[in-house]
Amino acid sequence: MEMETYLRFALALSFVLALIVAASWVMRRLGYGSAMPPRTGKARRLGVVEVAQIDVRRRLVLIRRDGVEHLVLLGINNDLVLETGIAPPADGAAADAGTSR
């Protein structure tokens, strides 16, 4: 093959990649880049406190929403809320696994 063919291929590839980058930049500017726009300067209301793997198919997740914790069991086919309205530890540190409240 001639050098002109390689050059044409490289230019076409770089043009297509530039179009993809430009389209992704435009989509992010319009707000299509993530599920929700980032919250700047505000406190976060939702977070995952801790995750414990039970077995291959199930895990326990402790979720904090507006200062209240919820214990959720996540499985492959179903999810189950085990406990809701749990007050977080008073000192802000994680409680020991062997102690009860």
C-alpha positions, 0 to 999 in steps of 0.5 A: 500500500502507498503512503497516501492510503495510510495517511488517509486512514490516519486522518479519517480515524483522527476525525472520527475520534475528534467527533466522538470527543466533541459529541461527548463534550456537548452532551456533558454540557447539556447535562446528559453526562450523568444521572444527576448534575453534580451538587456544588457547595451543598451537603450530600444527603445520601451515602453508603456507610458500609457494605458487608458481603454475605455470600456470592449473591447477597450483601448487606448495605448500610445507607445514610439518608438525611442523618438516618441510617437504613439497613438493606439486604441486596440480592440478585432477584430481590432487595429487602429493607431489614431495618429503617430509622437507625440513628447513626453513632453519636460520636460520628465514628463507626460502631464496633461490629461486636457491640450492640446499641 
